[in-house]
Amino acid sequence: MARRRDQRDPETSDVAETIVDIDVAAEMEGSFLQYAYSVIYARALPDARDGLKPVQRRILYQMAEMGLRPDRPYVKSARVTGEVMGKLHPHGDQAIYDALVRMAQPFALRLPLVDGHGNFGSLDDGPAAPRYTEARLAPAAMAMVGGLDENVVDLVPNYDNKLTQPEVLPAAIPNLLVNGAAGIAVGMATNMAPHNLVEVVAAARHLVAHPDATLEDLMRFVPGPDLPTGGKIVGLEGVRDAYRAGRGTFRTRATARIENVTPKRKGIVVTELPYMVGPERVIEKIKEGVQAKRLQGISAVIDLTDRQHGLRLVVEVKSGFNPDAVLEQLYKHTPMEDSFGINNVALVDGQPRTLGLRELLVVWVEHRLAVVRRRSQYRLDRRRERLHLVEGLLIAIVDIDEVIQVIRTSDTADVARERLMGVFDLSQAQAEYILELRLRRLTRFSTLELEREADELREEIAELESILGDDARLRTVVSDEMAEVAQVYGTPRRTILLEHAGGAGVVGEKAAPRSAAASLEIADVPCLALLSGTGLLARTADDVAPTREGRRSAHDVVIAAVATTTRSDIGAVTSQGRVLRIGVVDLPALPPTDGPPSLSGGVPVSELLPLERGERVVGLTALGPDAPTLALGTASGVVKRVAKDAPPNRDAWEAISLKDGDEVVGAVPVDDDDELVLISSDAQLLRFAASAVRPQGRAAGGMAGIKLSAGATVVFAGVVRAGTDALVVTVAGASDALPGTQAGSAKVSPFEVFPAKGRATGGVRAQRFLRGEDALILAWVGAAPARACGSAGQAVELPAVDQRRDGSGTSLSAPVHAVG
């Protein structure tokens, strides 16, 4: 390769052309090495001591020089960018502003160093232009730049040798570990995870007290990264590899929980995403996965994120799909599970090195020891200088008149200085200090004040000398300052550490590995559909067989239970004689318990069914060709058995033709060998064989069931299975009282004491009324034991079983809303 050089002859001023032959390989190698050196040392890699790249360090230093402390007003980011570019970093305003923005983003740094005002961007969108945003130093940044005026670090020239800048910041915060770093240099890169300040400081203090501490000792304090956006770290083996050798990989997962987003549908609510993953990116990947058939069971994705509540991403799950299985799909096919590769590369003594956890802590601890040592030496020198001047002033103030006389009789300042040094035996610095003092200031000094200041200075000097002369004392001071920083700026851990993907245990617990992926669709297994006395619908957990014990509840009472399967349909019979179809999978599953299920987790029927004004659900029935017939009883005493002809493609249909003013009071599945039971408001009970009522079509109006007296109505219609140990519960009160306001009196009797009679007869008396009672306000017949509840589902105690058929009742402690 030939290079041309123009040289000027000094005698003739003629320009002579010279051609120099150079080796291309050597030229390329030299140029590339210079470029690589510049990128590695001046741009991409952080210093292991303060954890900052040059541009970040210059931004913080210049903002401190501008006085942009946390208690000062914000200034335009453009002004900060211009000051940094013009004085310290001549590499373009965009690079400076990008670095400034990152130090202000709480989702990028665990402990932000810049307090930004305005749009500083999000995970899915960039920041506004620097002319629109404002900035100042964050409180934590003051710990990074504190002490710069005390010669704690070396100052180096800026790019044009007109100003100086710190080679490294004092960094009272372990910034490299706390905030992490990311950068791509030539031939190397760094990618460091953020950590919790309190944990890192605890490990550093342990290292200060025990310089020979092992990595295992330090990992007791720092179990793993603590990401700014929270989430979960799944699997810690890669973290341990990084702590040992400086390189490793771990997986991060979003924090999600399963909730009822609508009465009929469950959803996956995401409140925390993996580090540096935005919600828009997740939404886009979910939509792509649904379109490509990789994701199933998802009906919609809604972003409800706002400033008040933070991230809230709702993924609605289709009915019939297992939300846990859908969540596993999301982890597999979307950025809701992401990997983070740790590569701890930083500059140590000007050389790029790959560092483990112990090495990173050692570098920072040694830096802090050096900073505190230099600061102590600086303060010691300043206090010695001040004490020297105070001692000279004490000598001079004893005979201030003579001092003034010496100065007045001297021709020049130099002569006065020499005479003061000779007459009072002062040093040159002491004499110079006395000469520079204004005469009026001398009148303010008193011997006591100067002696007090001298004593304080001697104490401070002794303290600083002890710090500098005793390594243990120095380490104690450094450790105490670390503890103070952790107390002021520390925050609780945000990221949960899991040993394995299948466990919920935090670090230190060995969670069992996941055996098999959950089935995507909910299995069609036996269960019970339940209706409570307060109008709640639910189903028992999957794989729970229908048992008699499952028919009672620790909260509320069950008034209807249908044996079905999770992917079947059932019918809800209303007081208007309609049957409304319900998918069992839409009912909330009650968590499995050792005892009776609690219906407090059920959903109100009004949220699942389109009920009309005044309409209520009175019973449940199975649907399908194998289901038993449905028996209905109305308030006017009509009974009907509905034939098995439920429309297969309709969600609602009529089960009985009601007369004006009539309503259904009971609806139960029935077989021919069962007995139908009707109880009227005048305390008459009629029982007769169900076979006495022939099944009819849906349009039929039924047949006479019980003969009612004038003004009486049916308050209960039900069924007793053959061979069942049944009880009759009746509650009497005043008919003109408002519902739910009177406790009344209750009577519990065996069903067997009531004789059977034919259909359409009047029945037998079930309870004798007390004074003030004229009607039954509630009645129930069913399998023992009987339980009662109030309007809020609270238990109400019933009296003991009374063997008398028509005896009077026992007063109740509270109104009864339902019996089951």
WOWOCOR-V561175 format. One record per pair of residues at least 4 apart in sequence whose C-alpha atoms are under 7 Angstrom apart, sorted by the first residue. I is the first residue (numbers start at 1). J is the second residue. D is the distance in whole Angstrom. If there is no record, write none. Layout:
I,J,D  I,J,D
This chain:
1,21,6  1,22,6  1,23,6  1,24,6  2,19,6  2,20,6  2,21,5  2,22,6  3,19,6  3,20,5  3,21,6  4,18,6  4,19,5  4,20,6  5,17,6  5,18,5  5,19,6  6,15,6  6,16,6  6,17,5  6,18,6  7,15,6  7,16,5  7,17,6  8,13,6  8,14,6  8,15,4  8,16,6  9,13,5  9,14,5  9,15,6  23,27,6  24,28,6  25,29,6  26,30,6  27,31,6  28,32,6  29,33,6  30,34,6  31,35,6  32,36,6  33,37,6  34,38,6  35,39,6  36,40,6  36,186,5  37,41,6  38,42,5  39,43,5  39,44,6  39,185,6  39,186,7  40,44,6  40,45,6  40,185,5  40,186,7  41,45,6  42,54,6  43,53,6  43,54,6  44,53,7  44,183,5  44,184,6  44,185,5  45,53,6  45,183,6  45,190,7  45,346,6  45,347,7  46,51,5  46,52,5  46,53,4  46,346,5  46,347,6  47,51,5  47,52,6  47,53,6  47,346,6  47,347,5  47,348,7  48,176,7  48,346,5  48,347,6  48,348,6  48,360,7  48,363,7  49,363,6  49,364,5  49,367,6  50,168,7  50,169,6  50,171,5  50,174,7  50,175,6  50,176,6  51,175,5  51,176,4  52,56,6  52,57,6  53,57,6  54,58,6  55,59,6  55,89,7  55,96,7  56,60,6  56,99,6  57,61,6  58,62,6  58,84,7  58,88,7  59,63,6  59,84,6  60,64,6  61,65,6  61,145,7  62,66,6  62,84,6  63,67,6  63,68,5  63,80,7  63,137,7  64,68,6  64,69,7  68,72,6  68,136,5  68,137,6  69,136,6  69,137,5  70,136,6  70,137,6  70,138,6  70,139,6  74,134,6  74,135,5  74,136,5  75,134,5  75,135,6  75,136,7  76,80,7  76,131,6  76,133,6  76,134,4  76,135,6  77,81,6  77,130,5  77,131,6  77,133,6  77,134,5  77,135,6  78,82,6  78,130,5  78,131,5  79,83,6  80,84,6  81,85,6  81,93,6  81,96,6  81,97,6  82,86,6  82,93,7  83,87,6  84,88,5  84,89,6  85,89,5  85,90,5  85,91,7  85,92,7  85,93,6  86,90,6  88,158,6  88,159,7  92,96,7  93,97,6  94,98,6  95,99,6  96,100,6  97,101,6  98,102,6  99,103,6  100,104,7  101,105,6  101,120,6  102,108,7  103,109,7  103,112,6  103,113,5  103,114,5  104,112,5  104,113,6  104,114,5  104,115,6  104,116,6  105,109,6  105,112,6  105,120,7  106,110,7  106,112,6  106,228,7  107,228,5  107,229,6  108,228,7  108,276,7  109,179,5  109,228,6  110,178,6  110,179,5  110,194,6  110,227,7  110,228,5  111,179,6  112,138,7  113,137,6  113,138,5  113,140,6  113,141,5  114,135,7  114,136,6  114,137,5  114,138,5  115,135,6  115,136,5  115,137,6  115,138,5  116,120,7  116,134,6  116,135,5  116,136,7  117,133,6  117,134,5  117,135,6  118,133,5  118,134,6  119,127,6  119,128,6  119,133,6  120,127,4  120,128,6  121,125,5  121,126,4  121,127,4  121,128,7  122,126,6  123,276,6  123,277,6  123,278,5  124,278,5  124,280,6  128,132,6  128,133,7  129,133,7  137,141,6  140,144,7  140,489,7  141,145,6  142,146,6  143,171,6  143,172,5  143,173,7  144,169,6  144,170,6  144,171,4  144,172,6  144,173,6  145,169,6  145,170,6  145,171,7  146,170,7  147,152,7  147,170,7  148,152,6  150,375,6  150,378,6  151,374,7  151,375,6  151,378,7  152,170,7  152,371,5  152,374,5  152,375,5  153,166,7  153,167,7  153,168,7  153,169,7  153,170,7  153,371,7  154,166,6  154,167,6  155,164,6  155,165,5  155,166,4  155,167,6  156,164,5  156,165,5  156,166,6  156,167,6  157,161,5  157,163,6  157,164,4  157,165,6  158,162,7  158,163,5  158,164,5  158,165,6  170,371,6  174,178,6  174,364,7  175,179,6  176,180,5  176,181,7  177,194,6  177,195,6  178,194,5  178,195,4  178,196,6  178,197,6  179,194,5  179,195,7  180,192,5  180,193,5  180,194,4  181,190,7  181,191,6  181,192,5  182,190,5  182,191,4  182,192,6  183,189,6  183,190,5  183,191,7  184,188,6  184,189,4  184,190,6  185,189,5  189,345,7  190,343,5  190,344,6  190,345,5  191,341,7  191,342,5  191,343,5  191,344,6  192,342,5  192,343,6  192,344,6  193,225,6  193,342,7  194,225,6  194,226,6  194,227,6  195,225,4  195,226,4  195,227,7  196,200,6  196,226,5  196,493,6  197,201,6  197,486,6  197,490,6  198,202,6  198,486,5  198,490,5  199,203,6  199,221,5  199,222,5  200,204,6  200,222,6  201,205,6  201,482,6  201,483,7  201,486,6  202,206,6  202,221,6  203,207,6  203,218,5  203,221,5  203,222,7  204,208,6  204,361,6  204,365,7  205,209,6  205,479,5  206,210,6  207,211,5  207,213,6  208,365,7  208,475,6  208,479,7  213,217,6  214,218,7  215,219,6  215,358,6  216,220,7  218,222,6  219,223,5  224,239,6  226,493,6  226,494,6  226,495,5  227,275,6  227,494,7  227,495,6  229,272,6  229,273,7  229,274,7  229,275,6  230,272,6  230,494,5  230,495,4  231,252,7  231,253,6  231,254,5  231,255,5  231,272,5  231,273,6  231,274,6  231,495,5  231,496,6  232,252,5  232,253,5  232,254,6  232,255,7  232,495,5  232,496,5  232,497,6  233,250,7  233,251,6  233,252,4  233,253,6  233,495,7  233,496,6  233,497,5  233,498,6  234,250,7  234,251,5  234,252,6  234,253,7  234,497,6  234,498,5  234,499,6  234,500,6  234,501,6  235,250,6  235,251,7  235,498,6  235,499,5  235,500,5  235,501,7  236,240,6  236,250,7  236,499,6  237,241,6  238,242,6  238,248,5  238,249,5  238,250,5  239,243,6  239,248,6  239,249,7  239,250,6  240,244,6  241,245,6  241,247,6  241,248,5  242,246,4  242,247,4  242,248,4  242,342,6  242,356,6  243,356,5  243,357,5  244,356,5  244,357,7  245,355,7  245,356,5  246,343,6  246,344,5  246,354,6  246,355,5  246,356,4  247,342,5  247,343,5  247,344,6  248,341,6  248,342,5  248,343,7  249,339,7  249,340,6  249,341,4  249,342,6  250,339,6  250,340,5  250,341,7  251,337,7  251,338,6  251,339,4  251,340,6  252,274,5  252,337,6  252,338,5  252,339,6  253,273,7  253,274,6  253,336,6  253,337,4  253,338,7  254,270,7  254,272,5  254,273,4  254,274,5  254,336,5  254,337,6  255,270,6  255,271,6  255,272,5  255,273,6  256,268,6  256,269,5  256,270,4  256,271,6  257,268,6  257,269,5  257,270,7  258,266,7  258,267,6  258,268,5  258,269,6  258,323,7  259,266,6  259,267,5  259,268,6  259,269,7  260,265,6  260,266,4  260,267,6  261,265,6  261,266,5  261,267,6  262,266,7  263,603,7  263,607,6  263,608,6  264,586,5  264,587,7  264,608,7  265,317,7  265,318,7  265,319,6  265,586,7  266,316,6  266,317,6  267,314,6  267,315,5  267,316,4  267,317,5  268,314,6  268,315,5  268,316,6  269,312,6  269,313,6  269,314,5  269,315,6  270,312,6  270,313,5  270,314,6  271,311,5  271,312,5  271,313,7  272,311,7  273,277,6  273,336,6  274,336,6  274,337,7  274,338,6  278,282,7  279,283,6  280,284,6  281,285,6  282,286,6  282,334,6  282,335,6  282,336,7  283,287,6  283,301,7  284,288,6  285,289,6  285,334,6  286,290,6  286,334,6  287,291,6  288,292,6  289,293,6  289,294,5  289,295,5  290,294,6  290,295,5  290,296,6  295,329,6  297,317,6  297,318,5  297,321,6  297,326,7  298,315,7  298,316,6  298,317,5  298,318,6  299,316,6  299,317,6  299,318,6  300,315,6  300,316,5  301,314,6  301,315,5  301,316,6  302,313,6  302,314,5  302,315,6  303,312,6  303,313,5  303,314,6  304,312,5  304,313,6  305,309,7  305,310,6  305,311,5  305,312,5  305,313,7  306,310,5  306,311,7  317,321,7  317,323,6  319,585,7  319,586,6  320,521,6  320,522,6  320,585,6  321,520,6  321,521,4  321,522,5  322,326,6  322,519,7  322,520,5  322,521,5  322,522,5  323,327,6  324,328,6  324,518,7  325,329,6  325,518,5  325,519,6  325,520,5  326,330,6  326,520,6  327,331,6  328,332,6  329,333,6  330,334,5  330,336,6  331,336,5  331,337,5  332,337,7  344,354,5  344,355,6  345,352,6  345,353,5  345,354,4  345,355,6  346,352,5  346,353,6  346,354,7  347,351,5  347,352,4  347,353,6  348,352,6  348,353,7  355,359,6  355,360,6  356,360,6  357,361,6  358,362,6  359,363,6  360,364,6  361,365,6  362,366,6  363,367,6  364,368,6  365,369,6  366,370,6  367,371,6  368,372,6  368,478,7  369,373,6  369,478,7  370,374,6  371,375,6  372,376,6  372,478,7  373,377,6  373,468,7  374,378,6  375,379,6  376,380,6  376,464,6  377,381,6  378,382,6  379,383,6  380,384,6  380,461,6  380,464,6  381,385,6  382,386,6  383,387,6  383,457,6  383,461,7  384,388,6  385,389,6  386,390,6  387,391,6  387,454,6  387,457,6  388,392,6  389,393,6  389,430,5  390,394,6  390,450,7  390,454,7  391,395,6  392,396,6  392,426,6  392,430,5  393,397,6  393,434,7  394,398,7  394,447,7  394,450,7  396,400,6  396,403,7  399,403,7  400,404,6  401,405,6  402,406,6  403,407,6  404,408,6  405,409,6  406,410,6  406,416,7  407,416,5  410,415,6  410,416,5  411,415,7  412,416,6  413,417,6  414,418,6  415,419,6  416,420,6  417,421,6  417,431,6  417,432,7  418,422,6  419,423,6  420,424,6  420,426,7  420,431,6  421,425,5  421,426,4  421,427,6  421,428,7  421,431,6  426,430,6  426,431,6  427,431,6  428,432,6  429,433,6  430,434,6  431,435,6  432,436,6  433,437,6  437,441,7  438,442,7  445,449,7  446,450,6  447,451,6  448,452,6  449,453,6  450,454,6  451,455,6  452,456,6  453,457,6  454,458,6  455,459,6  456,460,6  457,461,6  458,462,6  459,463,6  460,464,6  461,465,6  462,466,6  463,467,6  464,468,6  465,469,6  466,470,6  467,473,5  467,474,5  468,474,7  470,474,6  471,475,6  472,476,6  473,477,6  474,478,6  475,479,6  476,480,6  477,481,6  478,482,6  479,483,6  480,484,6  481,485,6  482,486,6  483,487,6  484,488,6  485,489,6  486,490,5  496,506,6  497,506,5  497,507,5  498,503,7  498,504,7  498,505,6  498,506,5  498,507,6  499,507,6  499,510,6  499,511,6  500,511,6  500,513,6  501,513,7  502,511,7  502,512,6  502,513,5  502,514,4  503,511,4  503,512,6  503,513,7  504,511,7  505,509,5  505,511,6  524,565,6  524,566,5  524,567,5  525,542,6  525,543,6  525,565,5  525,566,6  526,542,7  526,543,6  526,544,7  526,545,6  526,564,6  526,565,4  526,566,7  527,539,7  527,540,6  527,541,7  527,542,6  527,543,7  527,544,6  527,545,6  527,546,6  527,563,6  527,564,6  527,565,5  527,566,6  528,539,5  528,540,5  528,546,6  528,561,6  528,562,6  528,563,5  528,564,6  529,538,6  529,539,4  529,540,7  529,561,6  529,562,5  529,563,7  529,564,7  529,584,7  530,537,6  530,538,5  530,539,6  530,558,7  530,560,6  530,561,5  530,562,7  531,535,6  531,536,6  531,537,5  531,538,7  531,558,6  531,559,6  531,560,5  531,561,6  532,536,5  532,537,7  532,556,6  532,557,5  532,558,4  532,559,5  533,556,6  533,557,5  533,558,6  533,559,6  533,818,5  534,556,7  534,791,6  534,793,6  535,604,6  535,605,6  536,602,5  536,603,5  536,604,4  536,605,6  537,587,7  537,602,5  537,603,5  537,604,6  537,605,6  538,587,5  538,588,5  538,589,6  538,590,7  538,599,7  538,602,5  538,603,7  539,587,6  539,588,6  539,589,5  539,590,6  540,544,6  540,589,5  540,590,5  541,589,5  541,590,5  541,591,6  541,592,6  546,550,7  546,563,6  549,596,7  550,596,6  550,597,7  551,558,6  551,561,7  552,557,6  552,558,6  552,596,6  553,557,6  553,558,7  553,596,5  553,597,5  553,598,5  553,599,7  554,596,6  554,597,6  554,598,5  555,598,5  555,599,6  555,600,6  555,793,6  555,794,7  556,599,6  556,789,6  556,793,4  556,794,6  556,795,7  557,787,7  557,788,7  557,789,7  557,819,7  557,820,5  558,820,5  559,819,7  559,820,5  560,619,6  560,620,6  561,620,7  562,620,7  562,621,6  562,622,6  564,568,7  566,584,5  566,585,5  567,584,6  567,585,6  568,583,6  568,584,6  569,581,7  569,582,6  569,583,5  569,584,6  569,623,6  570,581,6  570,582,5  570,583,7  570,584,7  570,621,6  570,622,5  570,623,5  571,579,6  571,580,5  571,581,5  571,582,6  571,620,6  571,621,5  571,622,6  571,623,7  572,579,5  572,580,5  572,581,6  572,617,6  572,619,6  572,620,5  572,621,6  573,577,7  573,578,6  573,579,5  573,580,7  573,617,6  573,618,6  573,619,5  573,620,6  573,667,7  574,578,5  574,579,6  574,615,7  574,616,5  574,617,4  574,618,5  575,615,6  575,616,6  575,617,6  575,618,6  575,663,5  575,664,4  575,665,6  576,615,6  576,663,6  576,664,6  577,654,6  577,655,6  577,656,5  577,664,6  578,652,7  578,653,6  578,654,5  578,655,6  579,652,6  579,653,5  579,654,6  579,655,6  580,651,6  580,652,4  580,653,7  581,651,5  581,652,6  588,602,6  590,597,7  590,601,6  593,597,6  605,609,6  606,610,7  606,611,6  611,615,6  618,665,6  618,666,6  618,667,6  619,666,6  619,667,5  619,668,6  620,668,7  621,630,7  621,668,7  621,669,6  622,627,6  623,627,6  625,644,7  628,669,6  628,670,6  628,671,6  629,641,6  629,642,6  629,643,6  629,644,6  629,669,6  629,670,6  629,671,7  630,641,5  630,642,5  630,667,7  630,668,6  630,669,4  630,670,6  631,640,6  631,641,4  631,642,6  631,667,6  631,668,5  631,669,6  631,670,6  632,639,6  632,640,5  632,641,6  632,664,7  632,666,6  632,667,5  632,668,7  633,637,7  633,638,6  633,639,5  633,640,7  633,664,6  633,665,6  633,666,5  633,667,7  633,717,5  634,638,5  634,639,7  634,662,7  634,663,5  634,664,4  634,665,5  634,666,7  634,714,7  635,662,6  635,663,6  635,664,6  635,665,6  635,713,5  635,714,4  635,715,7  636,662,6  636,713,6  636,714,6  637,704,6  637,705,5  637,706,5  637,707,7  637,708,7  637,714,6  638,702,6  638,703,5  638,704,5  638,705,5  639,702,6  639,703,6  639,704,6  639,705,5  640,693,7  640,702,4  640,703,6  641,693,7  641,694,6  641,695,5  641,696,6  642,655,7  642,695,5  642,696,5  642,697,6  642,698,6  643,695,5  643,696,5  643,697,6  654,698,6  655,698,5  656,698,6  656,699,6  656,700,6  656,701,5  657,699,6  657,700,6  657,701,5  658,662,6  658,663,7  658,701,6  665,715,7  665,716,6  665,717,6  666,716,6  666,717,5  666,718,6  667,718,7  668,718,6  668,719,7  670,674,6  670,719,7  672,690,5  672,691,5  673,690,7  673,691,7  673,722,6  674,689,6  674,690,6  674,719,7  674,720,6  674,721,5  674,722,5  675,687,6  675,688,6  675,689,4  675,690,5  675,719,6  675,720,5  675,721,7  676,687,6  676,688,6  676,689,6  676,690,5  676,718,6  676,719,5  676,720,7  677,686,6  677,687,5  677,688,7  677,717,6  677,718,5  677,719,6  678,685,6  678,686,5  678,687,7  678,714,7  678,716,6  678,717,5  678,718,7  679,683,7  679,684,6  679,685,4  679,686,6  679,714,6  679,715,6  679,716,5  679,717,7  679,779,7  680,684,5  680,685,7  680,712,6  680,713,5  680,714,4  680,715,5  680,716,7  681,712,6  681,713,5  681,714,6  681,715,6  681,775,5  681,776,5  681,777,7  682,712,6  682,775,5  682,776,6  683,765,6  683,766,5  683,767,6  683,775,7  683,776,6  684,763,6  684,764,5  684,765,5  684,766,6  685,763,5  685,764,5  685,765,6  685,766,6  686,706,7  686,756,7  686,757,7  686,762,7  686,763,4  686,764,6  687,756,5  687,757,6  688,756,6  688,757,6  688,758,6  688,759,6  696,700,6  704,760,5  705,759,5  705,760,5  706,759,6  706,760,4  706,761,5  706,762,6  707,760,5  707,761,5  707,762,5  708,712,6  708,713,7  708,762,6  715,778,6  715,779,6  716,779,6  716,780,6  718,781,7  720,724,7  720,782,6  724,783,6  725,783,6  725,784,6  726,750,6  726,751,5  726,781,7  726,782,5  726,783,4  726,784,5  727,748,7  727,749,6  727,750,5  727,751,5  727,781,6  727,782,6  727,783,6  727,784,6  728,748,6  728,749,5  728,750,6  728,751,6  728,780,6  728,781,5  728,782,7  729,747,6  729,748,5  729,749,7  729,779,6  729,780,5  729,781,6  730,746,6  730,747,5  730,748,7  730,776,7  730,778,6  730,779,4  730,780,6  731,744,6  731,745,6  731,746,4  731,747,7  731,776,6  731,777,6  731,778,5  731,779,6  732,744,6  732,745,5  732,746,6  732,769,7  732,773,6  732,775,6  732,776,4  732,777,6  733,744,5  733,745,7  733,773,5  733,774,6  733,775,6  733,776,6  733,777,6  734,772,6  734,773,5  734,774,5  734,775,6  735,774,6  735,775,6  740,815,6  741,815,7  742,815,6  743,812,5  743,813,6  743,814,5  743,815,4  743,816,7  744,811,6  744,812,6  745,809,5  745,810,5  745,811,4  745,812,5  746,799,7  746,809,5  746,810,5  746,811,6  746,812,7  747,799,7  747,802,7  747,808,7  747,809,5  747,810,6  748,799,7  748,800,7  748,801,5  748,802,6  749,801,5  749,802,5  749,803,6  749,804,7  749,805,7  750,803,7  753,805,6  754,805,7  757,761,7  757,763,7  765,806,6  766,805,6  766,806,5  767,806,4  767,807,5  767,808,6  767,809,7  768,806,6  768,807,5  768,808,4  769,773,5  769,774,6  769,808,6  770,808,7  780,819,6  786,819,7  786,820,6  787,819,6  787,820,6  788,795,6  788,796,5  788,797,7  788,798,7  788,816,6  788,818,6  788,819,4  788,820,6  789,793,5  789,794,5  789,795,4  789,796,5  789,816,6  789,817,6  789,818,6  789,819,7  790,794,5  790,795,6  790,796,6  790,815,6  790,816,5  790,817,5  790,818,7  791,817,5  796,814,7  796,816,7  799,810,7
